[in-house]
Amino acid sequence: LQKNNPYFGAIVGRYANRIARGQFSLHGKTYSLPRNDGENSLHGGTRGFDKVVWTAKPLNDGVEFTYVSPDGDQGYPGTLTATVRYTLHRNTLRIEYTAATDKDTVVNLTNHAYFNLSGAGDILSHQLKLNATRYTPVDAGLIPTGELAAVEGTPFDFRTATMIGQRINDGSEQLKRGKGYDHNWVLDNNGRFAQAAEVYEQVTGRVLQVWTDQPGLQFYSGNFLDGTLKGRLGKVYGHRSALCLETQHFPDSPNHPDFPSTELKPGQKYHTLTELRFSVR
C-alpha cells in the first residue's frame, strides 16, 4: 500500500464511497463521522479499513483477512467483525466479504484496486462495457442527488463497449463535477451474481471481467492521479493512468431510503462476492 494513496488495492470500509456531511441517522439516532473529503466522509473516515492492520490467515488457494472494528470506530455504531477472503482459481481472483455486528449499523465494503491493462500510458483507449441502464447523478460534492438516471443518450452509456476517452471531455456537467468518471452505476443484475463490467485493451488483447452480486459499481477513471504516486520499482502514476471498478452499494445510501439498504443488524450476516476474471482475446 502506498502511504500517499492508501486506497491503492486496499480493503475499503466500514463504508466505501461518500456519506454526505459526515453523518447519517439510524432508527432516530444521528451518527457523526470524520469529514475527510470536503464536507463529506469518504471510505470510512480518516482511519478507514485501508489504514488498519488486519489479521491474516493463509489458505490453500489464497489468504483470509479479519478485522474487528470496535463500537464507535470512526463514529459507526456496533462492534463489526469483518472478514475478506482472496482466493485464486485459475484466471479468476475471487473476493468474498462477510461481516457481523452486535448493534444496528451500516456497512459497505469494497476493493479499490487500480488497473491498466496495457501496463503503461493512460487508460483512455481501454474499451469499457457496463451492464447498467441507469446511474446515480451527483451534486457538486459528488454526493448522489437521489435520482436514478437513464444512461441512454449520455456519456455514461457503456452498455456497448466504448473507449473510455471517447466522451470523457464532452463538457457534461456531471463529468465536470467528477473531473471525469467518478460515478456509481446501477447494475442490471437484480441482486444476482452476474457480469457487471468488461474492460478490453486491444493492443495486448487483455480482458478484465468483473462479476458481482452487489447493486452498484463505481467506475473511477483515475482523474486525481497527478504523478505524485509511485508504485512498484518507482513507477509514477500520472493523470488517468489507471482505473477502478469498485463493486459496492450506492454512495450515501444511509441518507437515501429509496436506495438499497446497507443496514446490518445483530444476528444477520453481511455477505457479498466479487470476481475479477482475466483472459486474452
Long-range contacts (C-beta under 8 A, 24 or more apart in sequence): 1-50, 2-229, 2-230, 2-231, 4-228, 4-229, 5-229, 6-50, 6-51, 7-43, 7-50, 7-112, 8-112, 8-113, 8-114, 8-229, 8-231, 9-111, 9-112, 9-113, 9-114, 10-49, 10-50, 10-111, 10-112, 11-49, 11-50, 11-54, 11-65, 11-84, 11-109, 11-110, 11-111, 12-43, 12-44, 12-48, 12-49, 12-50, 12-109, 12-110, 12-111, 12-112, 12-246, 13-43, 13-44, 13-48, 13-49, 13-69, 13-82, 13-107, 13-108, 13-109, 13-110, 14-44, 14-48, 14-49, 14-69, 14-73, 14-74, 14-76, 14-80, 14-82, 14-105, 14-106, 14-107, 14-108, 14-109, 15-41, 15-43, 15-44, 15-76, 15-106, 15-107, 15-108, 15-254, 15-262, 16-43, 16-44, 16-108, 16-109, 16-110, 16-112, 16-218, 16-246, 16-248, 16-249, 17-42, 17-43, 17-108, 17-110, 17-184, 17-218, 17-246, 17-248, 17-250, 17-251, 17-252, 18-42, 18-141, 18-142, 18-143, 18-251, 18-252, 19-251, 19-252, 19-254, 19-255, 20-141, 20-143, 20-252, 20-255, 22-75, 24-106, 24-254, 24-255, 25-254, 25-255, 26-77, 26-104, 26-105, 26-106, 26-254, 26-263, 27-104, 29-77, 31-75, 31-76, 31-77, 32-75, 33-74, 33-75, 33-76, 34-74, 34-75, 37-142, 38-141, 39-141, 40-141, 40-142, 40-143, 43-112, 44-74, 45-74, 45-75, 46-74, 47-73, 47-74, 48-74, 49-82, 49-109, 50-112, 54-84, 59-85, 59-87, 61-87, 61-88, 61-89, 62-86, 62-87, 62-88, 62-94, 71-102, 71-103, 76-105, 76-106, 77-103, 77-104, 77-105, 78-102, 78-103, 78-104, 78-105, 78-264, 78-266, 79-103, 80-105, 80-107, 80-264, 82-107, 82-109, 84-109, 91-277, 91-278, 91-279, 92-275, 92-276, 92-277, 92-278, 93-275, 93-276, 93-278, 94-273, 94-274, 94-275, 95-273, 95-274, 95-275, 95-276, 96-271, 96-272, 96-273, 96-274, 97-270, 97-271, 97-272, 97-273, 97-274, 98-269, 98-270, 98-271, 99-264, 99-269, 99-270, 100-264, 100-266, 100-268, 100-269, 100-270, 101-264, 101-265, 101-266, 101-268, 102-266, 103-266, 104-263, 104-264, 104-265, 104-266, 105-263, 105-264, 106-253, 106-254, 106-262, 106-263, 106-264, 107-262, 107-264, 107-270, 108-248, 108-249, 108-253, 108-262, 109-248, 109-270, 109-272, 110-218, 110-246, 110-247, 110-248, 111-246, 111-247, 111-274, 112-244, 112-246, 113-244, 113-276, 114-222, 114-237, 114-242, 114-243, 114-244, 115-199, 115-208, 115-242, 115-243, 115-244, 115-245, 116-241, 116-242, 116-243, 117-199, 117-200, 117-201, 117-204, 117-206, 117-207, 117-208, 118-201, 118-203, 118-204, 118-206, 119-204, 121-241, 122-165, 122-222, 122-238, 122-239, 122-240, 122-241, 123-164, 123-221, 123-222, 123-240, 123-241, 123-242, 123-243, 124-163, 124-164, 124-165, 124-168, 124-240, 125-163, 125-164, 125-165, 125-201, 125-202, 126-163, 126-164, 126-199, 126-200, 126-201, 126-243, 127-161, 127-162, 127-163, 127-164, 127-199, 127-200, 127-201, 127-202, 128-158, 128-161, 128-162, 128-163, 128-164, 128-197, 128-198, 128-199, 128-219, 128-243, 129-158, 129-159, 129-160, 129-161, 129-162, 129-197, 129-198, 129-199, 129-200, 130-158, 130-159, 130-185, 130-196, 130-197, 130-217, 130-219, 131-159, 131-187, 131-188, 131-189, 131-194, 131-195, 131-196, 131-197, 132-158, 132-159, 132-185, 132-186, 132-187, 132-188, 132-196, 132-217, 133-159, 133-186, 133-188, 134-185, 134-186, 135-183, 135-184, 135-185, 135-186, 136-183, 136-184, 136-185, 136-186, 136-216, 136-250, 136-251, 137-174, 137-183, 138-174, 138-177, 138-178, 138-183, 138-251, 139-177, 140-177, 142-177, 142-178, 142-182, 142-251, 143-251, 143-252, 144-184, 144-250, 144-251, 144-252, 144-256, 144-259, 146-256, 146-258, 148-186, 151-185, 156-181, 156-183, 156-185, 158-185, 161-198, 161-200, 164-221, 164-243, 168-221, 178-223, 179-223, 179-224, 180-221, 180-222, 180-223, 180-240, 181-219, 181-220, 181-221, 181-223, 182-218, 182-219, 182-220, 182-221, 182-223, 183-218, 183-219, 184-216, 184-217, 184-218, 184-248, 184-250, 184-251, 185-216, 185-217, 185-218, 185-219, 186-215, 186-216, 186-250, 187-212, 187-214, 187-215, 187-216, 187-217, 189-213, 189-215, 191-215, 193-273, 196-245, 196-247, 197-245, 199-243, 199-245, 200-281, 204-280, 205-280, 205-281, 206-278, 206-279, 206-280, 206-281, 207-278, 207-279, 207-280, 207-281, 208-245, 208-276, 208-277, 208-278, 209-275, 209-276, 209-277, 209-278, 209-279, 210-245, 210-247, 210-274, 210-275, 210-276, 210-277, 211-274, 211-275, 211-277, 212-247, 212-272, 212-273, 212-274, 212-275, 213-272, 213-273, 214-247, 214-248, 214-249, 214-272, 214-274, 215-249, 215-250, 215-260, 216-247, 216-248, 216-249, 216-250, 216-260, 217-245, 217-246, 217-247, 217-248, 218-244, 218-245, 218-246, 218-248, 218-251, 219-243, 219-244, 219-245, 219-246, 220-244, 220-246, 247-272, 247-274
